[in-house]
């Protein structure tokens, strides 16, 4: 039996893209599989860029290059670097999801810890250094590297005459060895977008921020650009954010900054309370305004308290969803992907699917399950049919009522069993003529394994506080 779609493009060769190409190839039915990756190797956000992106503030929207007037294919002048293209990895970063649950079910992580994680979390702790994670991904991808087109940016994904047309830009050196970009188009029956959602930093719209940034451009940073604590030694710092990345930064910075580390949070996350109670941390409400003159920054909070002579404001405030190449752009003004059933299939046209657009879904494993479900649907081998477009619309409406209109719409926690069960049931068993495998049913143990690191960090943060208390230093400010 012929597949539902014969040719498939995969955008991105990070963890979700690797999941997608593996699942597609194992079906042994697709005529064409192509993977487009803007970097020169696989691994996605697990690469280390020593020099981070510059701080853009609210920034202009990311614009793709318009090729509407060009006859393709064509050589053109090199495009400027995407100002959001560098990763958030810093030297010494360890994973924050337990390795047993984070790994794909088909390939466990090697047992290897960093010295810093052993010192703080103990021997054989469930973290993995980012270099181990990157190598793990690249080792899996080596069997599929022949499908990959590296150094290639997807400029546009558009449906024309029942085909998906991809406009592509590849950087390189051509006829006279001078730098140039090659622009061309390719067409496919179906597309899997696996480009991730950790590229474009989210910065809250704070009065005075733009003026302050113009006067003191080096005083602002997003956690994506954090590389080490040395840049914060003896600096007066305001840290904005209340989730896991913020807690890790509190642990890194509380002992080295000047005066208390001023922590501005919008809500409460009780699981991280021990981080907020570390020594030399002062808790603040949201920022009302940033004032600046030639001498420095003044931060005013929503309770009208102020901090003067601020040297650094560090935003650990998450990311914007960004799919500017999809026509029309599916990202809503509230930072939600609109019109995709179960965060995967485009409602009304499931030949466009996303893998990886979920939050709190236990990382690589959920990508694996999504990818297998999509591959079997594209192959025409799915065990259960997709609901009608009307039923999918109803799912989206009910999901909005449950999770709201923001990016939290895509949060899987705490409904792991329900979501993994849907993917497992949709995929069904592997076809006899495929090289695929049966997806294991969800196990509640996986959630315990995933969050084990947070429990170990909580224990570590408490020990830091006790050590400081024993020395007679104040534990709260």
LOTI-989099 format. One record per residue (C-alpha): x, y, z; residue in three letters; residue number from 1. Coordinates in nm, 4 decimals, always signed. Layout:
% residues N
          X          Y          Z   residu   num
          X          Y          Z      ALA   NUM
...
% end
This chain:
% residues 477
          X          Y          Z   residu   num
    +0.0000    +0.0000    +0.0000      UNK     1
    +0.1307    +0.3470    -0.0898      UNK     2
    +0.1959    +0.5975    +0.1884      UNK     3
    -0.0433    +0.8813    +0.2543      UNK     4
    +0.2424    +1.1182    +0.1576      UNK     5
    +0.5439    +1.0098    -0.0493      UNK     6
    +0.7889    +1.2958    +0.0091      UNK     7
    +0.8536    +1.4550    +0.3471      UNK     8
    +1.0701    +1.7470    +0.4558      UNK     9
    +1.1970    +1.7792    +0.8124      UNK    10
    +1.2999    +2.1244    +0.9341      UNK    11
    +1.5670    +2.1059    +1.2029      UNK    12
    +1.8172    +1.8428    +1.3189      UNK    13
    +1.7903    +1.8895    +1.6928      UNK    14
    +1.6350    +1.6305    +1.9256      UNK    15
    +1.2874    +1.6586    +1.7699      UNK    16
    +1.4179    +1.6574    +1.4116      UNK    17
    +1.6360    +1.3555    +1.4823      UNK    18
    +1.3305    +1.1812    +1.6267      UNK    19
    +1.1335    +1.2653    +1.3132      UNK    20
    +1.3840    +1.1454    +1.0537      UNK    21
    +1.4490    +0.8231    +1.2456      UNK    22
    +1.0774    +0.7465    +1.2660      UNK    23
    +1.0228    +0.8268    +0.8979      UNK    24
    +1.3109    +0.6121    +0.7764      UNK    25
    +1.2072    +0.3145    +0.9894      UNK    26
    +0.8713    +0.3015    +0.8106      UNK    27
    +1.0541    +0.1946    +0.4904      UNK    28
    +0.7854    +0.3463    +0.2719      UNK    29
    +0.8678    +0.7093    +0.1871      UNK    30
    +1.0145    +0.7925    -0.1501      UNK    31
    +1.1894    +1.1107    -0.0333      UNK    32
    +1.3051    +1.2267    +0.3097      UNK    33
    +1.5005    +1.5508    +0.3405      UNK    34
    +1.6285    +1.7211    +0.6567      UNK    35
    +1.7204    +2.0897    +0.6502      UNK    36
    +1.9438    +2.2229    +0.9288      UNK    37
    +2.0810    +2.5764    +0.9533      UNK    38
    +2.3935    +2.4669    +1.1427      UNK    39
    +2.6772    +2.2566    +1.0079      UNK    40
    +2.5925    +1.9543    +1.2249      UNK    41
    +2.3089    +1.7940    +1.4174      UNK    42
    +2.2290    +1.8604    +1.7808      UNK    43
    +2.0163    +2.1748    +1.7831      UNK    44
    +2.0218    +2.3762    +2.1054      UNK    45
    +2.2802    +2.1407    +2.2589      UNK    46
    +2.5603    +2.3168    +2.0727      UNK    47
    +2.7851    +2.5546    +2.2645      UNK    48
    +2.8338    +2.9041    +2.1229      UNK    49
    +3.1026    +3.0756    +2.3335      UNK    50
    +2.9807    +3.4195    +2.2230      UNK    51
    +2.6067    +3.4594    +2.2842      UNK    52
    +2.3442    +3.6621    +2.0999      UNK    53
    +2.3371    +4.0323    +2.1757      UNK    54
    +2.0494    +4.1619    +2.3895      UNK    55
    +1.7730    +4.2912    +2.1612      UNK    56
    +1.5195    +4.4063    +2.4198      UNK    57
    +1.1682    +4.3752    +2.2859      UNK    58
    +1.3361    +4.3746    +1.9485      UNK    59
    +1.1930    +4.3867    +1.5967      UNK    60
    +1.0090    +4.0777    +1.4728      UNK    61
    +1.2339    +3.8302    +1.3007      UNK    62
    +1.1895    +3.8863    +0.9297      UNK    63
    +1.2654    +3.6316    +0.6659      UNK    64
    +1.4252    +3.7481    +0.3430      UNK    65
    +1.1653    +3.8149    +0.0771      UNK    66
    +1.2422    +3.6322    -0.2442      UNK    67
    +0.9187    +3.7124    -0.4228      UNK    68
    +1.0944    +3.9127    -0.6975      UNK    69
    +1.3789    +3.6657    -0.7535      UNK    70
    +1.3932    +3.3923    -1.0114      UNK    71
    +1.5112    +3.0807    -0.8309      UNK    72
    +1.7538    +2.9149    -0.8101      UNK    73
    +2.0005    +3.1994    -0.7728      UNK    74
    +2.3243    +3.3025    -0.5998      UNK    75
    +2.2850    +3.6102    -0.3800      UNK    76
    +2.4896    +3.8076    -0.1308      UNK    77
    +2.5226    +3.6403    +0.2105      UNK    78
    +2.2429    +3.7171    +0.4552      UNK    79
    +2.3205    +3.8745    +0.7890      UNK    80
    +2.3325    +3.6353    +1.0832      UNK    81
    +1.9992    +3.5733    +1.2533      UNK    82
    +2.0342    +3.7687    +1.5827      UNK    83
    +1.8620    +3.4851    +1.7706      UNK    84
    +2.0529    +3.1917    +1.6210      UNK    85
    +2.3041    +3.1194    +1.8984      UNK    86
    +2.2224    +2.8721    +2.1727      UNK    87
    +2.1707    +2.9146    +2.5474      UNK    88
    +2.4355    +2.6544    +2.6373      UNK    89
    +2.7103    +2.7657    +2.8754      UNK    90
    +3.0245    +2.5806    +2.9709      UNK    91
    +2.9426    +2.3564    +3.2662      UNK    92
    +2.5697    +2.3217    +3.1886      UNK    93
    +2.4078    +1.9945    +3.2923      UNK    94
    +2.0655    +1.8672    +3.1866      UNK    95
    +1.7744    +1.9434    +3.4206      UNK    96
    +1.5612    +1.6372    +3.3379      UNK    97
    +1.6585    +1.2994    +3.4795      UNK    98
    +1.8559    +1.0995    +3.2251      UNK    99
    +1.6506    +0.7781    +3.2523      UNK   100
    +1.3294    +0.9585    +3.1562      UNK   101
    +1.4839    +1.2195    +2.9265      UNK   102
    +1.6410    +0.9628    +2.6932      UNK   103
    +1.4657    +0.8109    +2.3943      UNK   104
    +1.3214    +0.4713    +2.4873      UNK   105
    +1.5369    +0.3046    +2.2217      UNK   106
    +1.8742    +0.4423    +2.3405      UNK   107
    +1.9749    +0.5177    +2.7019      UNK   108
    +2.2179    +0.7939    +2.7885      UNK   109
    +2.5729    +0.6912    +2.8793      UNK   110
    +2.6415    +0.7043    +3.2539      UNK   111
    +2.8613    +1.0094    +3.2809      UNK   112
    +2.8415    +1.3055    +3.5201      UNK   113
    +3.0242    +1.6359    +3.5428      UNK   114
    +3.2489    +1.7144    +3.8385      UNK   115
    +3.0326    +2.0126    +3.9333      UNK   116
    +2.7128    +1.8024    +3.9415      UNK   117
    +2.8843    +1.5397    +4.1575      UNK   118
    +2.9939    +1.8082    +4.4036      UNK   119
    +2.6421    +1.9503    +4.4383      UNK   120
    +2.4117    +1.6528    +4.3678      UNK   121
    +2.6236    +1.3480    +4.4479      UNK   122
    +2.7788    +1.0630    +4.2548      UNK   123
    +2.5707    +0.8896    +3.9853      UNK   124
    +2.3212    +1.1756    +3.9881      UNK   125
    +2.0706    +1.1799    +3.6968      UNK   126
    +2.2074    +1.4883    +3.5170      UNK   127
    +2.4215    +1.4712    +3.2044      UNK   128
    +2.6756    +1.7317    +3.0848      UNK   129
    +2.5634    +1.9083    +2.7683      UNK   130
    +2.8573    +1.7643    +2.5728      UNK   131
    +2.7373    +1.4127    +2.6574      UNK   132
    +2.3861    +1.5053    +2.5408      UNK   133
    +2.5171    +1.6538    +2.2155      UNK   134
    +2.7297    +1.3470    +2.1415      UNK   135
    +2.4327    +1.1212    +2.2224      UNK   136
    +2.2195    +1.3019    +1.9636      UNK   137
    +2.4903    +1.3025    +1.6993      UNK   138
    +2.5588    +0.9324    +1.7486      UNK   139
    +2.1921    +0.8569    +1.6826      UNK   140
    +2.1806    +1.0857    +1.3787      UNK   141
    +2.4870    +0.9371    +1.2081      UNK   142
    +2.2723    +0.6649    +1.0514      UNK   143
    +2.0522    +0.9316    +0.8889      UNK   144
    +2.3091    +1.1929    +0.7950      UNK   145
    +2.2655    +1.1165    +0.4253      UNK   146
    +1.9201    +1.2789    +0.4448      UNK   147
    +2.0637    +1.6057    +0.5783      UNK   148
    +2.1247    +1.9361    +0.4051      UNK   149
    +2.3378    +2.1404    +0.6475      UNK   150
    +2.4097    +2.5147    +0.6564      UNK   151
    +2.0614    +2.5587    +0.5140      UNK   152
    +1.7965    +2.7967    +0.6427      UNK   153
    +1.4311    +2.7467    +0.5582      UNK   154
    +1.3081    +3.0865    +0.4451      UNK   155
    +0.9473    +2.9987    +0.3696      UNK   156
    +0.7048    +2.7070    +0.3930      UNK   157
    +0.3970    +2.7635    +0.1785      UNK   158
    +0.1237    +2.5420    +0.0294      UNK   159
    +0.0819    +2.5875    -0.3473      UNK   160
    -0.1154    +2.3612    -0.5790      UNK   161
    -0.1438    +2.0840    -0.3179      UNK   162
    +0.2330    +2.0799    -0.2585      UNK   163
    +0.4421    +2.2292    +0.0195      UNK   164
    +0.7016    +2.4613    -0.1357      UNK   165
    +1.0115    +2.5272    +0.0723      UNK   166
    +1.2287    +2.8272    -0.0095      UNK   167
    +1.5816    +2.7419    +0.1029      UNK   168
    +1.9013    +2.9374    +0.1599      UNK   169
    +2.2380    +2.7664    +0.1884      UNK   170
    +2.5486    +2.9557    +0.2899      UNK   171
    +2.8846    +2.8671    +0.1411      UNK   172
    +3.1586    +2.9490    -0.1071      UNK   173
    +3.0850    +2.8969    -0.4707      UNK   174
    +3.2417    +2.9452    -0.8171      UNK   175
    +3.5142    +3.2025    -0.7374      UNK   176
    +3.5437    +3.0895    -0.3723      UNK   177
    +3.3791    +3.4083    -0.2491      UNK   178
    +3.1058    +3.3851    +0.0164      UNK   179
    +2.7547    +3.3682    -0.1226      UNK   180
    +2.4135    +3.2231    -0.0477      UNK   181
    +2.2374    +2.9822    -0.2796      UNK   182
    +1.8600    +3.0211    -0.2941      UNK   183
    +1.6319    +2.7526    -0.4336      UNK   184
    +1.2974    +2.5823    -0.3875      UNK   185
    +1.1951    +2.2223    -0.3273      UNK   186
    +0.8473    +2.0719    -0.3075      UNK   187
    +0.7095    +1.8018    -0.0792      UNK   188
    +0.3851    +1.6252    -0.0027      UNK   189
    +0.4263    +1.6798    +0.3718      UNK   190
    +0.6407    +1.8766    +0.6159      UNK   191
    +0.7482    +1.8155    +0.9762      UNK   192
    +0.8582    +2.1331    +1.1522      UNK   193
    +1.1057    +2.0422    +1.4272      UNK   194
    +1.2848    +2.3737    +1.4722      UNK   195
    +1.2281    +2.4050    +1.8474      UNK   196
    +1.1138    +2.6978    +2.0589      UNK   197
    +1.4213    +2.8158    +2.2479      UNK   198
    +1.5557    +3.0754    +2.0046      UNK   199
    +1.3792    +3.4085    +2.0555      UNK   200
    +1.4022    +3.5405    +2.4142      UNK   201
    +1.0898    +3.6820    +2.5723      UNK   202
    +1.1455    +4.0199    +2.7372      UNK   203
    +0.8544    +4.1784    +2.9273      UNK   204
    +0.7384    +4.5184    +2.8054      UNK   205
    +0.8619    +4.7380    +3.0915      UNK   206
    +0.8288    +5.1185    +3.0800      UNK   207
    +1.1660    +5.2834    +3.0388      UNK   208
    +1.3446    +4.9705    +2.9204      UNK   209
    +1.4193    +5.0944    +2.5677      UNK   210
    +1.5615    +5.4244    +2.6927      UNK   211
    +1.7717    +5.2493    +2.9550      UNK   212
    +1.8997    +4.9996    +2.6999      UNK   213
    +2.0144    +5.2828    +2.4715      UNK   214
    +2.2099    +5.4422    +2.7562      UNK   215
    +2.3487    +5.1200    +2.9063      UNK   216
    +2.3431    +4.8435    +2.6433      UNK   217
    +2.5694    +4.6078    +2.8406      UNK   218
    +2.3573    +4.6246    +3.1560      UNK   219
    +2.0858    +4.3928    +3.0189      UNK   220
    +2.0977    +4.0226    +2.9463      UNK   221
    +1.8606    +3.7322    +2.8911      UNK   222
    +1.9384    +3.3970    +3.0497      UNK   223
    +1.9966    +3.2649    +2.6964      UNK   224
    +2.3136    +3.4754    +2.6870      UNK   225
    +2.4426    +3.3698    +3.0306      UNK   226
    +2.7834    +3.2048    +2.9983      UNK   227
    +2.9359    +3.2200    +3.3484      UNK   228
    +2.9029    +3.3993    +3.6818      UNK   229
    +3.2262    +3.5970    +3.6387      UNK   230
    +3.0397    +3.8794    +3.4643      UNK   231
    +2.8323    +3.9343    +3.7807      UNK   232
    +3.1002    +3.9374    +4.0487      UNK   233
    +3.0579    +4.2399    +4.2788      UNK   234
    +2.7760    +4.3730    +4.0605      UNK   235
    +2.4379    +4.4916    +4.1877      UNK   236
    +2.2018    +4.2562    +4.0054      UNK   237
    +1.8264    +4.2337    +3.9521      UNK   238
    +1.7170    +3.8874    +3.8354      UNK   239
    +1.3729    +3.8635    +3.6726      UNK   240
    +1.1871    +3.5324    +3.6586      UNK   241
    +1.0465    +3.2572    +3.8789      UNK   242
    +1.1028    +2.9203    +3.7141      UNK   243
    +1.3807    +2.6638    +3.6895      UNK   244
    +1.6299    +2.8739    +3.4916      UNK   245
    +1.5893    +3.1546    +3.7409      UNK   246
    +1.6453    +2.9172    +4.0333      UNK   247
    +1.9672    +2.7889    +3.8760      UNK   248
    +2.0877    +3.1461    +3.8270      UNK   249
    +2.0073    +3.2308    +4.1882      UNK   250
    +2.2232    +2.9375    +4.2953      UNK   251
    +2.5077    +3.0542    +4.0679      UNK   252
    +2.4949    +3.4230    +4.1616      UNK   253
    +2.3714    +3.4697    +4.5181      UNK   254
    +2.7165    +3.4389    +4.6726      UNK   255
    +2.9101    +3.6573    +4.4271      UNK   256
    +2.6983    +3.9675    +4.3631      UNK   257
    +2.7215    +4.2996    +4.5470      UNK   258
    +2.4614    +4.3307    +4.8195      UNK   259
    +2.1525    +4.1119    +4.7966      UNK   260
    +2.0567    +3.9527    +4.4686      UNK   261
    +1.7279    +4.1269    +4.3906      UNK   262
    +1.4847    +3.8602    +4.2669      UNK   263
    +1.1759    +3.9890    +4.0844      UNK   264
    +0.9020    +3.7257    +4.0419      UNK   265
    +0.5464    +3.7364    +3.9149      UNK   266
    +0.4102    +3.4165    +4.0703      UNK   267
    +0.4945    +3.1396    +4.3129      UNK   268
    +0.6613    +2.8087    +4.2360      UNK   269
    +0.6747    +2.6259    +4.5650      UNK   270
    +0.8955    +2.3525    +4.4227      UNK   271
    +1.1730    +2.6117    +4.3926      UNK   272
    +1.1212    +2.7782    +4.7313      UNK   273
    +1.4575    +2.6636    +4.8667      UNK   274
    +1.6340    +2.8526    +4.5869      UNK   275
    +1.4439    +3.1722    +4.6644      UNK   276
    +1.5466    +3.1366    +5.0310      UNK   277
    +1.9185    +3.1081    +4.9643      UNK   278
    +2.1369    +3.3554    +5.1548      UNK   279
    +2.1845    +3.7032    +5.0098      UNK   280
    +1.8596    +3.6905    +4.8094      UNK   281
    +1.5913    +3.9560    +4.8457      UNK   282
    +1.2521    +3.8802    +4.6964      UNK   283
    +1.0760    +4.1541    +4.5011      UNK   284
    +0.7502    +4.1883    +4.3059      UNK   285
    +0.7359    +4.2617    +3.9333      UNK   286
    +0.9203    +4.5579    +3.7841      UNK   287
    +0.7075    +4.8672    +3.7323      UNK   288
    +0.9676    +5.0848    +3.5578      UNK   289
    +1.3354    +5.1090    +3.4704      UNK   290
    +1.4928    +5.4533    +3.4986      UNK   291
    +1.8329    +5.5431    +3.3658      UNK   292
    +2.0753    +5.8303    +3.3459      UNK   293
    +2.4421    +5.8466    +3.2592      UNK   294
    +2.5315    +5.7220    +3.6065      UNK   295
    +2.3357    +5.3974    +3.6017      UNK   296
    +2.0023    +5.2213    +3.6439      UNK   297
    +1.7210    +5.2582    +3.8949      UNK   298
    +1.4612    +4.9810    +3.9138      UNK   299
    +1.1162    +5.0593    +4.0519      UNK   300
    +0.8976    +4.7661    +4.1536      UNK   301
    +0.5198    +4.7352    +4.1560      UNK   302
    +0.5106    +4.8023    +4.5323      UNK   303
    +0.6912    +5.1337    +4.4596      UNK   304
    +1.0129    +5.0234    +4.6295      UNK   305
    +1.3306    +5.0981    +4.4339      UNK   306
    +1.6848    +4.9722    +4.3936      UNK   307
    +1.9451    +5.2251    +4.2840      UNK   308
    +2.2856    +5.1846    +4.1205      UNK   309
    +2.1876    +4.8626    +3.9450      UNK   310
    +2.4677    +4.7231    +3.7293      UNK   311
    +2.2877    +4.4308    +3.5648      UNK   312
    +1.9299    +4.3250    +3.4922      UNK   313
    +1.9112    +3.9570    +3.3983      UNK   314
    +1.5883    +3.8230    +3.2468      UNK   315
    +1.5105    +3.4547    +3.3019      UNK   316
    +1.1710    +3.5035    +3.1403      UNK   317
    +1.1457    +3.2296    +2.8821      UNK   318
    +1.1046    +3.2408    +2.5066      UNK   319
    +0.8701    +3.3497    +2.2314      UNK   320
    +0.7393    +3.0912    +1.9894      UNK   321
    +0.8849    +3.1603    +1.6480      UNK   322
    +0.7794    +3.0047    +1.3191      UNK   323
    +0.8164    +3.3039    +1.0836      UNK   324
    +0.8806    +3.0824    +0.7817      UNK   325
    +0.5357    +2.9173    +0.7932      UNK   326
    +0.2823    +3.0948    +0.5712      UNK   327
    +0.0593    +3.2116    +0.7298      UNK   328
    +0.2429    +3.2532    +1.0595      UNK   329
    +0.0620    +3.0344    +1.3154      UNK   330
    +0.1861    +3.2096    +1.6320      UNK   331
    -0.0833    +3.4043    +1.8138      UNK   332
    -0.0267    +3.7478    +1.9760      UNK   333
    -0.0362    +3.5695    +2.3138      UNK   334
    +0.2580    +3.3452    +2.2210      UNK   335
    +0.0595    +3.0317    +2.1407      UNK   336
    +0.0705    +2.8064    +1.8356      UNK   337
    -0.2820    +2.8312    +1.6964      UNK   338
    -0.4648    +2.5755    +1.4860      UNK   339
    -0.2663    +2.2568    +1.5571      UNK   340
    -0.4432    +1.9524    +1.6967      UNK   341
    -0.2674    +1.7986    +1.9967      UNK   342
    +0.0176    +2.0482    +1.9355      UNK   343
    +0.1086    +1.8479    +1.6227      UNK   344
    -0.1251    +1.8339    +1.3219      UNK   345
    -0.2434    +2.1439    +1.1377      UNK   346
    -0.6200    +2.1449    +1.1692      UNK   347
    -0.7707    +2.0997    +0.8241      UNK   348
    -0.4389    +1.9977    +0.6652      UNK   349
    -0.2441    +1.7361    +0.8651      UNK   350
    +0.0236    +1.7174    +0.5942      UNK   351
    +0.1886    +1.9931    +0.8041      UNK   352
    +0.2931    +1.8645    +1.1459      UNK   353
    +0.5098    +1.9870    +1.4313      UNK   354
    +0.7294    +1.7718    +1.6520      UNK   355
    +0.8648    +1.9295    +1.9699      UNK   356
    +0.6112    +2.2087    +2.0296      UNK   357
    +0.5216    +2.1122    +2.3856      UNK   358
    +0.6273    +2.2216    +2.7336      UNK   359
    +0.6932    +2.0093    +3.0425      UNK   360
    +0.6570    +1.6909    +2.8391      UNK   361
    +0.9725    +1.5105    +2.9569      UNK   362
    +1.1978    +1.6360    +2.6837      UNK   363
    +1.3335    +1.3927    +2.4245      UNK   364
    +1.0896    +1.1141    +2.5060      UNK   365
    +0.7794    +1.3081    +2.4116      UNK   366
    +0.9462    +1.4065    +2.0827      UNK   367
    +1.0050    +1.0380    +2.0102      UNK   368
    +0.6375    +0.9545    +2.0654      UNK   369
    +0.5172    +1.2482    +1.8575      UNK   370
    +0.7554    +1.1562    +1.5764      UNK   371
    +0.6481    +0.7921    +1.5612      UNK   372
    +0.2801    +0.8928    +1.5612      UNK   373
    +0.3380    +1.1428    +1.2777      UNK   374
    +0.5495    +0.9001    +1.0735      UNK   375
    +0.2830    +0.6304    +1.0916      UNK   376
    +0.0105    +0.8776    +1.0028      UNK   377
    +0.2116    +1.0015    +0.7037      UNK   378
    +0.2727    +0.6376    +0.6067      UNK   379
    -0.1003    +0.5619    +0.6271      UNK   380
    -0.0390    +0.3083    +0.9032      UNK   381
    -0.1841    +0.4880    +1.2052      UNK   382
    -0.3990    +0.2635    +1.4231      UNK   383
    -0.6600    +0.5284    +1.5039      UNK   384
    -0.7941    +0.7967    +1.2677      UNK   385
    -0.7558    +1.1629    +1.3437      UNK   386
    -1.0814    +1.3271    +1.4537      UNK   387
    -1.2709    +1.5414    +1.2045      UNK   388
    -1.1552    +1.9052    +1.1683      UNK   389
    -1.4652    +2.0108    +1.3628      UNK   390
    -1.3710    +1.7790    +1.6495      UNK   391
    -1.0143    +1.9090    +1.6398      UNK   392
    -1.1422    +2.2656    +1.6614      UNK   393
    -1.3433    +2.1639    +1.9660      UNK   394
    -1.0312    +2.0135    +2.1238      UNK   395
    -0.8520    +2.3451    +2.0785      UNK   396
    -1.1424    +2.5397    +2.2310      UNK   397
    -1.1545    +2.3094    +2.5324      UNK   398
    -0.7771    +2.3269    +2.5671      UNK   399
    -0.7921    +2.7063    +2.5762      UNK   400
    -1.0461    +2.6854    +2.8567      UNK   401
    -0.8190    +2.4456    +3.0463      UNK   402
    -0.4726    +2.5991    +2.9951      UNK   403
    -0.5400    +2.9520    +2.8724      UNK   404
    -0.4305    +3.1551    +2.5713      UNK   405
    -0.0539    +3.1779    +2.6421      UNK   406
    +0.2278    +2.9338    +2.5734      UNK   407
    +0.1041    +2.7354    +2.8763      UNK   408
    -0.1497    +2.5999    +2.6268      UNK   409
    +0.1311    +2.3616    +2.5226      UNK   410
    +0.2152    +2.2391    +2.8742      UNK   411
    +0.1701    +1.8622    +2.9051      UNK   412
    +0.2242    +1.8382    +3.2819      UNK   413
    +0.0398    +1.6919    +3.4737      UNK   414
    -0.1454    +1.4984    +3.2012      UNK   415
    +0.1450    +1.2767    +3.0966      UNK   416
    -0.0467    +0.9495    +3.0877      UNK   417
    -0.3275    +1.0974    +2.8788      UNK   418
    -0.0956    +1.2606    +2.6236      UNK   419
    +0.1486    +0.9716    +2.5858      UNK   420
    -0.1504    +0.7376    +2.5661      UNK   421
    -0.2998    +0.9389    +2.2796      UNK   422
    +0.0283    +0.9226    +2.0867      UNK   423
    +0.0742    +0.5510    +2.1534      UNK   424
    -0.2821    +0.4711    +2.0473      UNK   425
    -0.2617    +0.6865    +1.7342      UNK   426
    +0.0644    +0.5242    +1.6249      UNK   427
    -0.0441    +0.1684    +1.7000      UNK   428
    +0.1870    -0.1292    +1.6398      UNK   429
    +0.4608    -0.1193    +1.3765      UNK   430
    +0.3893    -0.2560    +1.0319      UNK   431
    +0.5486    -0.5934    +0.9538      UNK   432
    +0.7416    -0.4433    +0.6624      UNK   433
    +0.8842    -0.1583    +0.8716      UNK   434
    +1.1929    -0.1477    +1.0932      UNK   435
    +1.0069    +0.0355    +1.3659      UNK   436
    +0.9106    -0.0787    +1.7165      UNK   437
    +0.6215    -0.0739    +1.9611      UNK   438
    +0.6086    +0.2381    +2.1747      UNK   439
    +0.6064    +0.1438    +2.5447      UNK   440
    +0.3012    +0.2510    +2.7404      UNK   441
    +0.3452    +0.5477    +2.9743      UNK   442
    +0.4855    +0.4623    +3.3195      UNK   443
    +0.4312    +0.6927    +3.6168      UNK   444
    +0.7880    +0.6107    +3.7192      UNK   445
    +0.9086    +0.8236    +3.4277      UNK   446
    +0.7708    +1.1408    +3.5871      UNK   447
    +0.9458    +1.0529    +3.9138      UNK   448
    +1.2719    +0.9949    +3.7280      UNK   449
    +1.2328    +1.3169    +3.5305      UNK   450
    +1.1894    +1.5364    +3.8372      UNK   451
    +1.4481    +1.3636    +4.0531      UNK   452
    +1.7026    +1.6329    +3.9693      UNK   453
    +1.4796    +1.9025    +4.1143      UNK   454
    +1.4573    +1.7087    +4.4398      UNK   455
    +1.8357    +1.6778    +4.4546      UNK   456
    +1.8756    +2.0492    +4.3818      UNK   457
    +1.6302    +2.1298    +4.6595      UNK   458
    +1.8419    +1.9242    +4.8983      UNK   459
    +2.1555    +2.1068    +4.7797      UNK   460
    +1.9979    +2.4526    +4.8148      UNK   461
    +1.8864    +2.3683    +5.1688      UNK   462
    +2.2394    +2.2575    +5.2558      UNK   463
    +2.3809    +2.5860    +5.1291      UNK   464
    +2.1407    +2.7769    +5.3500      UNK   465
    +2.2220    +2.5619    +5.6553      UNK   466
    +2.5952    +2.6114    +5.5975      UNK   467
    +2.5530    +2.9878    +5.5875      UNK   468
    +2.3311    +2.9849    +5.8971      UNK   469
    +2.5963    +2.7859    +6.0813      UNK   470
    +2.8497    +3.0572    +6.0046      UNK   471
    +2.6206    +3.3175    +6.1550      UNK   472
    +2.5335    +3.4943    +5.8311      UNK   473
    +2.1766    +3.6147    +5.7791      UNK   474
    +1.9623    +3.3651    +5.5876      UNK   475
    +1.7038    +3.6175    +5.4739      UNK   476
    +1.7069    +3.9782    +5.3671      UNK   477
% end
